[in-house]
Amino acid sequence: MSTQERIVQQFQQLLSEGKQVLQASGWDGREMQRHPVVPDYTRFRTSALNLVRRSCGENSDHYQELRRLAEAKHSADNSYYMIHCFGVVEAASRDFAAGLLFDMKSLISAEVLGDFIEQSEALLQAGYHIPAASLLGAVLEDTLRKLCERHQIQVAQKTKIDVLNTDLARAEVYDKLVQKRITALADIRNNADHGHFDRFRREDVEDMLRWIRAFAADRLQ
């Protein structure tokens, strides 16, 4: 299943969950008999923000409207606005399915990175943890470059992970703990590339795989 197909499926699932919340509130297509339970509203809105950000982009009208509803005092904790959130998700779903993608470049990039991560996992399973470390290092570097591009941070063509990492942390794209973790992973990649195979273990590369997969999925999708 492609990234686009997974996103469509996630929209369908979220809309189904939203319909259940509205039906429980007596929604008849025009009005609700009672307001939805606030936790249900908050949960739906949070899921909607995440999905629309990943599929349509942070600058899309859909995401900006959901964010406005989440941040405005009159709507942040007022479940009356559940129907408004649902309508925004419906519109985003239709536009996505119609091919009106706002962040297709990111979707394609994430899908390509996913392929490389799967290749790294296959290398690990076959017992080749050293080339897996090198490949994962390249995935991490490419992810950092894409984050710099997304946040309009200028970088040189041959910039290394350490510089990308420093620039992203300085711009507060992520915190110091993440910066420190990336530095440690860059060391594993460098040791693999320069023949210092005694400085890391297979377990380190397995942990590297898990972390980079989660980091790339969270930051690029």
C-alpha positions as CSV (number, residue, x, y, z in Angstrom):
1,M,0.0,0.0,0.0
2,S,1.4,3.4,-1.0
3,T,1.7,6.4,1.3
4,Q,-1.2,8.1,-0.6
5,E,-3.4,5.0,-0.2
6,R,-2.6,4.9,3.6
7,I,-3.6,8.6,3.9
8,V,-6.9,8.0,2.2
9,Q,-7.6,5.1,4.5
10,Q,-6.8,7.2,7.5
11,F,-9.1,9.9,6.4
12,Q,-11.9,7.4,5.9
13,Q,-11.3,5.9,9.4
14,L,-11.2,9.4,11.0
15,L,-14.4,10.5,9.3
16,S,-16.1,7.2,10.4
17,E,-15.1,8.0,14.0
18,G,-16.4,11.5,13.7
19,K,-19.7,10.3,12.4
20,Q,-20.1,8.1,15.4
21,V,-19.5,11.0,17.8
22,L,-22.0,13.2,15.9
23,Q,-24.6,10.4,15.8
24,A,-24.3,9.9,19.6
25,S,-25.1,13.6,19.9
26,G,-28.3,13.3,17.9
27,W,-27.0,15.0,14.8
28,D,-29.7,15.0,12.1
29,G,-27.8,16.7,9.3
30,R,-28.8,20.2,10.5
31,E,-28.4,20.4,14.2
32,M,-27.3,18.4,17.3
33,Q,-29.7,17.4,20.1
34,R,-26.8,17.9,22.6
35,H,-23.1,18.8,22.5
36,P,-20.6,15.9,22.1
37,V,-18.6,14.8,25.1
38,V,-15.6,17.2,25.3
39,P,-12.9,14.4,25.4
40,D,-14.4,13.0,22.1
41,Y,-14.3,16.4,20.5
42,T,-10.7,17.0,21.7
43,R,-9.6,13.5,20.5
44,F,-11.1,13.9,17.1
45,R,-9.7,17.4,16.6
46,T,-6.2,16.3,17.7
47,S,-6.3,13.4,15.2
48,A,-7.6,15.7,12.5
49,L,-4.8,18.2,13.1
50,N,-2.1,15.5,12.8
51,L,-3.6,13.9,9.7
52,V,-4.3,17.1,7.9
53,R,-0.8,18.5,8.7
54,R,0.8,15.4,7.3
55,S,-1.3,15.2,4.2
56,C,-2.1,18.8,3.3
57,G,0.8,20.7,5.0
58,E,1.0,23.3,7.7
59,N,0.2,26.2,5.3
60,S,-3.0,24.7,3.9
61,D,-6.3,26.3,4.6
62,H,-7.6,23.1,6.1
63,Y,-4.8,22.9,8.7
64,Q,-5.0,26.6,9.5
65,E,-8.7,26.4,10.2
66,L,-8.3,23.3,12.5
67,R,-5.5,25.1,14.3
68,R,-7.7,28.2,14.8
69,L,-10.5,26.1,16.3
70,A,-8.0,24.4,18.6
71,E,-6.4,27.7,19.8
72,A,-9.3,30.1,20.0
73,K,-10.8,30.5,23.4
74,H,-14.4,30.2,22.2
75,S,-13.8,26.9,20.5
76,A,-10.9,25.2,22.2
77,D,-13.0,23.4,24.8
78,N,-16.5,23.9,23.3
79,S,-17.6,20.7,21.7
80,Y,-20.3,22.6,19.7
81,Y,-17.5,23.1,17.2
82,M,-17.2,19.3,16.6
83,I,-19.3,19.7,13.5
84,H,-17.0,22.4,12.2
85,C,-14.0,20.2,12.7
86,F,-15.7,17.4,10.9
87,G,-16.6,19.6,8.0
88,V,-12.9,20.7,7.6
89,V,-11.8,17.1,7.6
90,E,-14.4,16.2,5.0
91,A,-13.1,19.0,2.8
92,A,-9.5,18.0,3.3
93,S,-10.4,14.3,2.5
94,R,-12.2,15.3,-0.7
95,D,-9.3,17.5,-1.9
96,F,-6.8,14.8,-1.1
97,A,-8.7,12.1,-2.9
98,A,-9.1,14.4,-5.9
99,G,-5.4,14.9,-6.2
100,L,-5.3,18.5,-4.9
101,L,-2.3,17.7,-2.8
102,F,-0.6,20.5,-0.9
103,D,2.4,18.6,0.3
104,M,2.9,15.8,-2.2
105,K,6.7,16.4,-2.3
106,S,6.8,15.5,1.4
107,L,4.7,12.5,0.8
108,I,6.9,11.2,-1.9
109,S,10.0,11.9,0.1
110,A,8.7,10.1,3.0
111,E,7.8,7.1,0.8
112,V,11.3,7.0,-0.7
113,L,12.8,7.2,2.8
114,G,10.6,4.4,3.9
115,D,12.0,2.2,1.1
116,F,15.5,2.9,2.3
117,I,14.6,2.2,5.9
118,E,13.1,-1.2,4.8
119,Q,16.3,-1.9,2.9
120,S,18.3,-1.2,6.1
121,E,16.0,-3.5,8.1
122,A,16.5,-6.3,5.5
123,L,20.3,-5.9,5.8
124,L,20.1,-6.2,9.6
125,Q,18.0,-9.3,9.4
126,A,20.5,-10.8,7.0
127,G,23.3,-10.1,9.5
128,Y,24.8,-7.1,7.7
129,H,24.6,-4.5,10.5
130,I,27.6,-2.4,9.2
131,P,26.1,-1.5,5.8
132,A,22.8,-1.0,7.5
133,A,24.4,1.6,9.7
134,S,25.8,3.4,6.7
135,L,22.5,3.4,4.9
136,L,20.6,4.6,8.0
137,G,23.0,7.4,8.4
138,A,22.3,8.5,4.8
139,V,18.5,8.4,5.6
140,L,19.1,10.5,8.7
141,E,21.1,13.1,6.8
142,D,18.5,13.3,4.1
143,T,15.7,13.7,6.7
144,L,17.6,16.6,8.3
145,R,18.1,18.2,4.9
146,K,14.4,18.0,4.2
147,L,13.6,19.5,7.6
148,C,16.0,22.4,6.9
149,E,14.2,23.0,3.6
150,R,10.8,22.9,5.2
151,H,11.9,25.4,7.9
152,Q,13.7,27.6,5.3
153,I,17.1,27.0,6.8
154,Q,19.9,27.5,4.2
155,V,22.5,24.8,4.0
156,A,25.4,24.1,1.7
157,Q,25.2,21.1,-0.6
158,K,28.0,19.2,1.2
159,T,27.0,20.1,4.7
160,K,27.4,17.2,7.2
161,I,24.9,15.9,9.7
162,D,26.6,17.7,12.6
163,V,26.0,21.1,11.0
164,L,22.5,20.3,9.9
165,N,21.7,19.1,13.4
166,T,23.1,22.2,15.0
167,D,21.2,24.5,12.7
168,L,17.9,22.7,13.3
169,A,18.4,22.8,17.1
170,R,19.3,26.4,17.0
171,A,16.1,27.1,15.0
172,E,14.2,25.2,17.7
173,V,12.8,22.7,15.2
174,Y,13.6,20.1,18.0
175,D,15.1,20.2,21.5
176,K,18.6,19.5,22.9
177,L,17.7,15.9,23.8
178,V,16.9,15.2,20.1
179,Q,20.0,17.0,19.0
180,K,22.2,14.9,21.4
181,R,20.6,11.7,20.1
182,I,21.2,12.6,16.5
183,T,24.9,13.3,17.3
184,A,25.2,9.8,18.8
185,L,23.6,8.3,15.7
186,A,25.9,10.3,13.4
187,D,28.9,8.8,15.3
188,I,27.6,5.3,14.5
189,R,27.3,6.2,10.8
190,N,30.8,7.8,10.7
191,N,32.3,4.7,12.4
192,A,30.7,2.4,9.9
193,D,31.9,4.5,7.0
194,H,35.5,4.8,8.2
195,G,36.0,1.2,9.2
196,H,35.8,1.6,13.0
197,F,33.6,-1.5,13.3
198,D,34.6,-2.2,16.9
199,R,33.0,1.0,18.1
200,F,29.4,0.0,17.7
201,R,27.3,-3.2,17.9
202,R,24.4,-4.7,16.0
203,E,22.1,-3.7,18.9
204,D,23.1,-0.1,18.4
205,V,22.1,-0.3,14.7
206,E,18.8,-1.9,15.6
207,D,18.1,1.0,18.0
208,M,19.2,3.4,15.3
209,L,16.7,1.9,12.9
210,R,13.8,2.2,15.4
211,W,14.6,5.8,16.3
212,I,15.1,7.1,12.7
213,R,12.0,5.4,11.5
214,A,9.9,7.1,14.2
215,F,11.7,10.4,13.8
216,A,11.2,10.5,10.0
217,A,7.6,9.5,10.3
218,D,6.8,12.2,12.8
219,R,8.7,15.0,11.2
220,L,8.2,14.5,7.5
221,Q,4.6,13.0,7.2
